[in-house]
Amino acid sequence: MKGQTTGLPGYEHVTHTFGPVYDGHSKILILGSMPSVKSREQQFYYGHAQNRFWKVLLAVFGETLQQGTIAEKRAFLLRNNIALWDVIAACDIIGSSDSSIRNVEVNDMSIILDKAPVRTIFLNGGKAYALFMKYCAGYVREGVPMLVKLPSTSPANASWSLEKLTAAWREAIINNS
């Protein structure tokens, strides 16, 4: 969704307008930073065609989607005990650029962590990890849930091929879930 201008050139204030995906069986929580422009338009996670999130995660779990609809993606996540959300509830940002994020307001992780038996939180990329550590580390007590930083599935992370990303995510999820 389009946000308000902030007075900073190119920046707009954007609020996360769709909720987390989770249920009472979610053992894995995957967190991004803030939805991209395309994801905000589609009102669901990882909506940019060049983001490799869905390809990677489907490959890790050995699944495919028939239509690639939001309902199918949601069902896939819940079937595999995966919760999905973002660290940021609102921020000032230029387009979809994680490096431009300013004035962060964070999501309340207890919404998921108080209702689901999450054992591991996977952070999709360095920015999500840094934001979580800065604003949300208090949700992790004595190593539970465990935190794992993953390479970003963003097309901006061009040095990681789809195969290399899939292998890294597979290893992390298998060894830490």
N, C-alpha and C positions, 0 to 999 in steps of 0.2 A: 504494500500500500504506500502511496505517496505520502511523504511527511511534510512537515512545515520547514521553511527555510530557517536557518539558524543565525544568519548574519555573517557566518564564515563562508568565504567564496567556495561554491561547489557543494557545500554540506547541506544536508537536510536532516531534520530530527525524525527518526523512524521508530515506530513501536511494533513489536512482535505481535501480530494479530491472529495467530492460530496457536492452539494449545499443544501440549505434549501428547505423544502416543505412549501409552503404558497401560498395564492392568496389574492385578494382584499377583501375577506370576512372573513379572519382569525381573530377570536376574542380571541382565546386562543393560546398562544405560549408556547410550552414545550421545555425546554432546558436541554440537558445532558452536560457532561463535554467534552469528546473526544470519538469518536467511538472506540469500541474494535477492536482487531485484526480481529475477524470474520466479524464485520461490515465493516471494511476497505476492507477486501477481497471481500465481497458481494457488496460493494459500496452503502450501504443503512443502515439506522438506526436500531439498536438493532437486529443484525443478529445472535448473539449467541443463540443457541437453549435453553440454560438454563436461559437467561434473560427473565424476566416475563413481560416486557413492553407491548408487543402486547396482551398477555392474559388479563392483567389488563385493558388496555384501551378498548379493545373490550367488556369486561364484563361491564365496566362502561357505555358504550353506547348501550349495549344490541345487539351487532352485532357479526357476524361470517364472516370469509373469506372462499371462496371456495377453492382456491389454495394456498393462502398465498404468492402470488407474490408481487414483488415491486409495480407493477401497481395497484394491489388491495389495498395494504396498503396505497399508495399515494391517491387513490380515497376515501378510508375510512376517511383519515385525512381531506381532503378538503371538503367532504360531511358534516363533523361535525365541520367545521370552525376552524380546528386545524392547526397551523403552527408547524413545528418541525425542530430543529436545535441544535447546540452545542455551548457552550460558546467559546471553543478553536478552533482557526484556525490552529495552529501548536504548537508543544511542544516537549520536550525530555521526553521519557517515556520508562518504561520497560514493554513490552507486552501490557496488558490492565489495568495495575494497576494504579488506580486514585491516590493512595498514593505516587506513584513515580513521578508524573508529576512535571516537572521543565521547566524553560525558556519558559513561556507561551506567545504566541501571540494570541490575542483575535479576534473573528469575529466582524464585524461591524454590530451591531444590527439594525442600521438605515435602512439597506437593507430591513428588514421586517417592522420595526416600522413606517417608513415613507410611506409605501404602503398599510398597512393593519390596520384595526381598532382594534388592540389588546387591550383588556381590562385587561387581567390577564396573567402574566408570571408565569408558574409553573416550578420549578427547580427540576429535577429528582435526588434527593440525596443531601447529605451534601456537597460534593466536588463541584458539579455544583453551588450550592447556594453560597458557599464561594468564588468561582472564579468570579461569577457574581457580588457579593458585592464588591470584590476587584477591578475589572477591568471595570465593566459595569454599576454600580449604577447610573451614570450620565444620563442614558437613561430614568430613572424613574423620572418624575417631578410631585410633589405634589400628590404622591400616584397613578398616572396613568401612565402606567398600574400598577395594583396591583401585588405584588410579593407574591408567596406562595411556601414555601419549602415543598416538598413531600418526603416520604421515598423512597429510591432507589429501583428500580426494579432489580438491579444486583443480580446475584446468591451469590455474596460476602455478601449480606445483608440477611444472612440465618436466623436471628432471626425473620424476618417477613415472615409469611406464605403467600401463594397466597391469601387466603381469607382475611387476615388482611390487606394486601397491597391494595386489591381491595376495601375494605370498606373505607380505609383512602383516597384513590384517589377519589372514588365516592363522599364522603362527601366534600372533598376539591373542586372538580370540580363543584358540584351542588351548593355549598354555595358561590363560588367565580367567577362564570362565567356570 
